[in-house]
Amino acid sequence: MQTMQKVAIVLCALLATLVLVLTLGNPTARADNPPTADQIAARVQTFYDQTRTFQATFRQDYTVKAYNRRKQSSGRVVFERPGKMSWTYDEPNGNRVVSNGTVLKVYEKENKQMYEQPLDKSQYPAALAFLMGKGDLRRTFDLRMLDSRRMKFEGGYVLEGTPKTPTPAYQKVLIYIDAGTAQVRRMLILDAQGNRNMFTFENPVVNMPAPPGEFEFTPPPGTQIVHP
């Protein structure tokens, strides 16, 4: 896998942080007059614009179609506007993705490498701009509502987003929204090769100050620093 493809795949994960921290306002719309995809996105955007920080635990299920390989990981994520984020993977994975709002660092423990570059020069997906507080969900994606029963998510909403600006990192995202709590429970990222990257979020905490030093990271001695 090429260096930039690796970075793009990891950064797709950051999109999931964004949608988790959002609520939809009024999830109890009448069955005979359900909200449209645009209405749901507007409520998400409104809440997101008022959210400063988010923290949660996550579970990741990544499937590589070509090799029929499945990898499961877990960890903790912290997000702070504008532009700050911190993904800490549990051991033995031990990977880190950190941005202090200026520099982006992607550390791969197994390969003893860390990719480092200015945030504004990184080849992150278009959706990441929304995560960083610099974008708009409806301007980033063409959105449509999927049948929640067919998606095996009854009692909730499922939105499909297709990026308006094509990106090699992914083709579509599926956003699973719980109607009872009005929170996003899951994010599925699909790329052109048929790979599937699923994130499930638990124990969310919104607008609590991030731990000191959360958005700074120094890799272990001997780590190779790569500047894409």
Secondary structure, DSSP 8 states (H G I E B T S, - for coil): --HHHHHHHHHHHHHHHHHHT-B-S-----TTS---HHHHHHHHHHHHHT--EEEEEEEEEEEETTTTEEEEEEEEEEEETTTEEEEEE-TTT--EEEEESSEEEEEETTTTEEEEEEGGGS---THHHHHTTS--HHHHEEEEEE-TTTTT-TTEEEEEEEESS-BTTBSEEEEEEETTTTEEEEEEEE-TT--EEEEEEEEEEES----TTTT-----TT-EEE--
